[in-house]
Amino acid sequence: MSPNRRFEITAVISLLIIYALLASAYAIRTAPWQAPDEPAHYNYVSQIVSDGCCPSIEPGDWDQDYLSELTSNHFAPASLGDLSSLQYEDHQPPLYYLLLSPVYSLTQGSLTAMRLVSVMIGVAALSFAYLAARVLVGADRWFIAWGAATLIAMIPQHLAVVGSVNNDVLSELLIALTLYLLMRYLRGDRVPVWLLGVVVGIGLVTKVNTLLLVGVVPMAILFKDYSRRRDPAYSRWFSLFIKAMIWFALPILVIAGIWWLRNFSVYGFPDLFGLSAHDGVVADQLRTTDYIAAHGTRAYLELFFQLTYNSFWGQFGWMAFPLQAWMYTAIFVFLMVVAAGWGMRFFIKVPGQARLDRWQVIGWLVMGVLGFIAMMQYIYYNAEFFQAQGRYLFPGLLPLGLFVALGLDGWALLWRRRTERLRWIAQLPILLFLPLNLWLIWRVLPLLSP
């Protein structure tokens, strides 16, 4: 094994250990129920253990007045008598909750134990995110993949979500696994299309936000087949694409179709995902149109962008504890440094720099489209409900991580001849998030306690 390979393995394992420790600290130090929607996710697992799979969302599962009381008093023990009545996540697909139900049974419903299982899933998700990025950028530029994974591992709000009972973490794992398999497929490895369909189908019985994969994977396959159209072996590229789509769709229809048919039987056609039933139950939740009518479009947009930015990086509890203003400013300066690095990438040319292979161009396009769809999902959700919470953008974290890592890598181009040997150093500024997280864990998270 070469010294560079040993160094890479050491760097990656160290990152995974640090991530696991940080996320576990968030899981342990965050007061019970002080993660958004955690009581409703927890109660889904409880219902499976007591009544079997799967619960259905019904009128009465949402109580805005009771939730307001709980969040205002930091979930004081005296107010928890009706906590089990919060069941407004019962429309969610069941896989995450089925996986946690044995933990619930073995630990007698320990919230901390269930949070720590989420942390383990998060470590697996980070591992596949790194592997997906490494396949795309190539083994000789592994430090770009490491930088992307490090950003994902260090965002405080993301750590808080991973350290809670929430099906987001399993959907992230399946998105990362899909991207890893897809990058290998584009590279020419022997990854069968039906396997991509299996993973996407599993994603769709985990969380509806994995639906973005249904658009991204076919797009990648289409572009790959079309790019080979001049090869005599692929002269009938469109027929091959249709065949691939059939093999991709069949596992999805088998795995997710069972859940969709169940939703039709419970909620009626065409409520494929149970979202219409959910919207009816949470009818008194703040609507975007109501806020605009009361405050105006400009006030709405200002608040929307401010809350999105703040809560993406860190706004704990139920959006009650933002970071200090100077921290958001410091993060903004960091992003400006990244943007400047991108400027250097455009204006500083490195002699002999390798061109991207055709499949890599498609891979980068996939990452860009994935990030774009994640933003569109977020905007679509906020078009009805006023839910400006940056955590809903986390399905697009890997494209963001790659964007940041490449921006920082632009600064390494200033080193000219020593670039290849020292370029990994340019990723180290991301580790400045580490002391921030340590400070939040020991000084801020205790403030969430009643």
N, C-alpha and C positions, 0 to 999 in steps of 0.2 A: 504494500500500500504506500502510495506516494505521500510525502509530507503535506502537500496541499490537501489531499483527500482526508488525511487524519485531522488536519486543522478544521476542515469543513464539518466533519462528523462531531468534533468537540464543540464547535460553535453552535451547531444545531441542537445537540443534546443539552447543552447549557441553557439555550433559549427555552427549550421545552420544560426543563426543571424550574427555571425562574418563573415561567408562565404558570405552571401548576401550583407553585408556592403562592404566587400573587393571587391567583383566582381562588385558591383555598382560603387565603386570608380574608378576601372579600366575603366568601361564603360564611366564614365563622364570625367575622367581626360585624357584619351587617345584622341589625336587629331583626327579629322574626317579622315577616310579612312586609318589610320595608324595601321591597322590589316590586316594580309595577306589575299588577295583575297576579302576583304570586299566590294569594289566597285562592283565586279561582282555578289556577293550574293545579295547586295542591289538592283542592277538593275534587277535581276530575279523577286524580289517582285514588283518592279515598272512596269515591263512588264505585270505581272498578273493583276495588278490594271487597267492598261490602255488598255490591249488587251485581257485579259482572259488567262486561263490556256490551254496549257502550252507552253512556248517558246522552240525553238529548236536551238541547236548550229549550227552555219553557218560560212563559211569563212568570215573573217573580224571582228569576235567577239573577236579576240586576236590581240593585237598590242604591240609587244615587245618594239619597240622604244618609243612609247608613255608611256608605263609603266615605262621604265627606266627614262624618263624625270620626271615623277611624283614622283617616289621614290627618285630621286636625289635631288629634290627641296622640299621634305617633303609635297607634294601635295599642293603647293602654290595655292591660289585662282585664280591667273591669268592663271594657267594651266589646270583648271578644265572644260574648255569649252566642251571637248569631253568625259567627264567621263562616260556619259551614253552609250558610244559605247563599253565599256568593258563588254562583255556579255559571257565570256568563261566558266561560270558555268551553262550555259543553258541546259547542258546534265544531270544535277542532277535530282534525283527524286523530286517531287513537295511538299511533305507534309509540311516541315518546312516553305516554302515560302507562301503556302496557309494560314498557321496559322498566319503569320505576315502581310498578306495583309490587314486585317481590321485595324490593328494598323497603317499601312502606310496611309490608307485612312483617319482615324480619326485624325491623327496628321499632315496631309499634308506632309508626308514623313520624319518625324523627325527621324534622325539617332539615337539620344540618346534614344528616346522612344523604338525603335526597339531593341537596345542593352539591355535595361532594361528588356524587355520581355525574351530575351535570358538568362538573369540572373535568372529570375523566373524559367525557365525551368531547369537551372543548379542546383538550390536549390532542385527541385524535383528529379533530377538525383542523387544528393548526398544523399538524404533521402533513396532512394531505394538501393543505394550502401551500406549504413550502414545496412539496413534491411537484405540484402542478406548475408552480412558478419556475422551478428548476428545470423541468422538462422544456418549458417554453424558452427560457433564456439560454440554456445550455450549461453543461457541467463546468466549463471554464469561467462562467460568470455566475457561479452559485451565490456569490455575495449579494447580487441583486435580489434573488429569491429570499435570502436570509434577511435582507433589509425589509422586504415586503412583509414577511412573516413577523418580524420584530415589531413593526408598526401595529399589526393586528393584535399582537400579544400585549402591547403597552397602553392601548387606549383605555383610560379609566372606566368609562361607561361600558365598554365591551367586557371588561373584566367583571364589572358588577352584574351584568346580564348572565355571563357564563357561570358566576357563582350564585345563581338563583334557580328556583324551580320554574322552568320556562322552556317550551318546546323549540324556541329559537335556536338553541345550541345544537340540537340534533339536525335541524334543517341546514345549519351551517356546515355540519359534517358532511351531509349528503351532497350539498352544492360543491364543496371542496373535492370530494371524491369523484363526482361527475367531471369536474374540470380536469382533475388529474388523468382520468381515463380518456377524456376527450383530447387532451394535449398529446397523449401517447398515440391515440388513433390518428390524429393529424400528422404526427411524425412518421407514421408508417408501421408502428408496432402492431402486433397481432392482438388487437382489442376488438372483440366482436361487437357489432352494433346492438345486438340483443342485450348485451351486458349493460350498455348505456341505458337502454330502455328499462331494465330491471332496477337500476339505481334511481332513475327518475321516477319510476312507479313507486318505489319505497318512499321517495321524497314527498310524493303527493299524498301519501297516507301519514305524513308527519306534519306538514304545514303547507298551507295554500301558497305561501310566498315562493315555494320551489317551482311554481308554475312557470317562472321565467326560463327554466331549463327546457321546457317544451318548445320554446322559440329559439333558444341559443343553439341547442344540439343539432336540429335539422338544418339551421343556417350554416353551421360549420361543415356538415356533411355535404350540403349542396355546393358550397364553395370549393371544397376539396375535389369533388367529382367534376365540377365544371372546369377547374384549373387543369385537369388531366385530359381534356376533351381531344387534344391533338395527338395523344398517344393512340396508336391503332388498337391497342387492347381495350381502350375506353371510348371508342368511337360512339358507342351507344350509352354514353354517360348518363343520360336522363333516365333510361330504363334501369340502370344500376342504382340511381338515386331513389327511384320509386321503390325498388326492391328493398333498399336499405331502410326506407321509411316504414315499410310494412314490418320489418324485423324490429325496428325501434318502437313502433306503436303497439305491437301485440303484447309485450310484457306490461306496458303501462295499462292497457285496457283490462288485462287479467288482474293485476295487483290493485290498481286504483279503482277499477270498474266496480269491484265488489263494494267498496266504500260508497261510491257514487250511487249505486243502486239502492243501498241502504238509506242514503239521504233522500232519494226520491220517495221511498216508502214512508219515511218519517215526516219530511217537510213538504213533500209534493213536488211535482215537476213545475218549473225547470230549476229548482234550487239545488244545483249540483253540489255546492260546497257548504250549504247550510247558512250562507251569509245573509240571505233575505230574512231567515228566521232570527238570526242574531240581531240584525238591524231593527227588527220589530220589537225585540225584547229590550234593547238599550235605546228606545226611542227618545228618551229625555236627555241623552248625551248631547253636549254642545255641538251644534251644526255650524259649518263654515258660513253658510248663507245667513244664519241668524247673527253671527258675530259681525259680518260685513254690514248687515243692515243696521246694527246698533252702533258700530264704530267707524265704518267706512273702509274702502278698499286699501287705502294707503296705510292706515293703522294696522289692518290685518296683515299686509305684506311685511311691514316692519317687524311685527311680533312673530310672524311665521319664520322669517329668516333668522331672527335673533334666537328664538327658542330652538330651532333646528340646529344651528351652529353650537349653541351652549350644550344642549342635551346630547349631541353626538359625542362630544369629548368628555362631558361629565356633568350630570345634574341628578343627584341621588335622591333616594326615597321615591316618592310619587311626584317627581319634578319639584320638590320642595327645597332641595339643598344644591344650588349651583356652586360651581367653583368660584374662587375670588376673581375679581375683574382682571387683575394683573396676570392671572394664569391663562385666561382666554387670550389676552394680548400677547403673551409669550408664545402661545401656540400659533397665533396668527403670524408672528414674526418668523417662526419656524417654517410655516407654509410659504412665506415670502422668500425665504432662503431656498426652499425647494423650487419655487418658480424661477428664481435667478439661475439655479442649476440647469433648468431646462433651457434657459436662454443660452447658456454656455454650450449645451449640446448642439444647438443650431449653428453657433458661430465659431466654435473651435473644432477644427478637423484633425483627426488623428490619422497619420499615414498608415496605410495597410489595414484599416478597420474593416472587418468582415461584413459582407452584406447579409441580410436576412435571407434564409431559405424561403421558398414559396409557402411551405406549410406554416412557418413562423409568422409570416404576414397574416395568414388566416387566423392563427392563434391569437395574435395581438388584436385583431378585429373582434374576435370572440370576447376577449376581456373588455374591450371598449363597449361593445353592445350589452354585455352583462351589466356593467356599471350603469349604462344609460337606462336599461329596463328597470333596474332596481330603483333609480330615481323616479321613473315614470309610475311605478307601483306606489311609491310614497306620495307623489302628487295626486294620483287617482284616489287613494284612500282619504287624503285630506280635502279632496273636492267635496266630500259629503260630511265627514266628521272633522272637527278641529282637533287633530291629533299630531301636533308638530313636535314629535319626539324623534330625535335623530337615530335612535336604536333601530327604527324601521328601515334604515338605510344599510344596516350591517350585512345583508346578503351581497352587497357590492363591495365588501371590504378588500378583497384580494386585488381587484383593479385599482383601488385607491392606494393600496400598499405598493404595488408595482409603480404607480405614478410617482409616489414619494421617493422610492428607492432609486428610480432612474433620475429624478431631479437631483438628489444628493450625489449620485454618481457623476453628474455633470461637473461638479466641483473637482473631481479627481482628474479631469482632463487638463487641469492647470499644471499637473505634475509631469506632463509630457512623457519623456522616455521611461520614467519609473512608474507610469500609470498602472500597468497590469499587476505589478508587485504590490502596490499600495492602495488600489482602488477600494478594497474592502473597508479601509479606514474611514472613507466618506460616509459609511452607513452608521457610524458610531453615535452621531448626534441624536439618533432615535432613542438611544438609551437614556437620554435626559428625562424621559418620561418615567424612568424607574424611581428616582427620588420623589417625584411628584406622587406616584402611587403609594410609596411607603408613608409619606406624610398623610395622604388621604385615609389610608387604612388605620393609622394609629391616632389621628387627631380629628378627622371629620366623621368617619362612620359611627363612632360612639354617640355622636350628636343625634343620630336617628332613633336612639332608644327613648322610650317614654319617660 
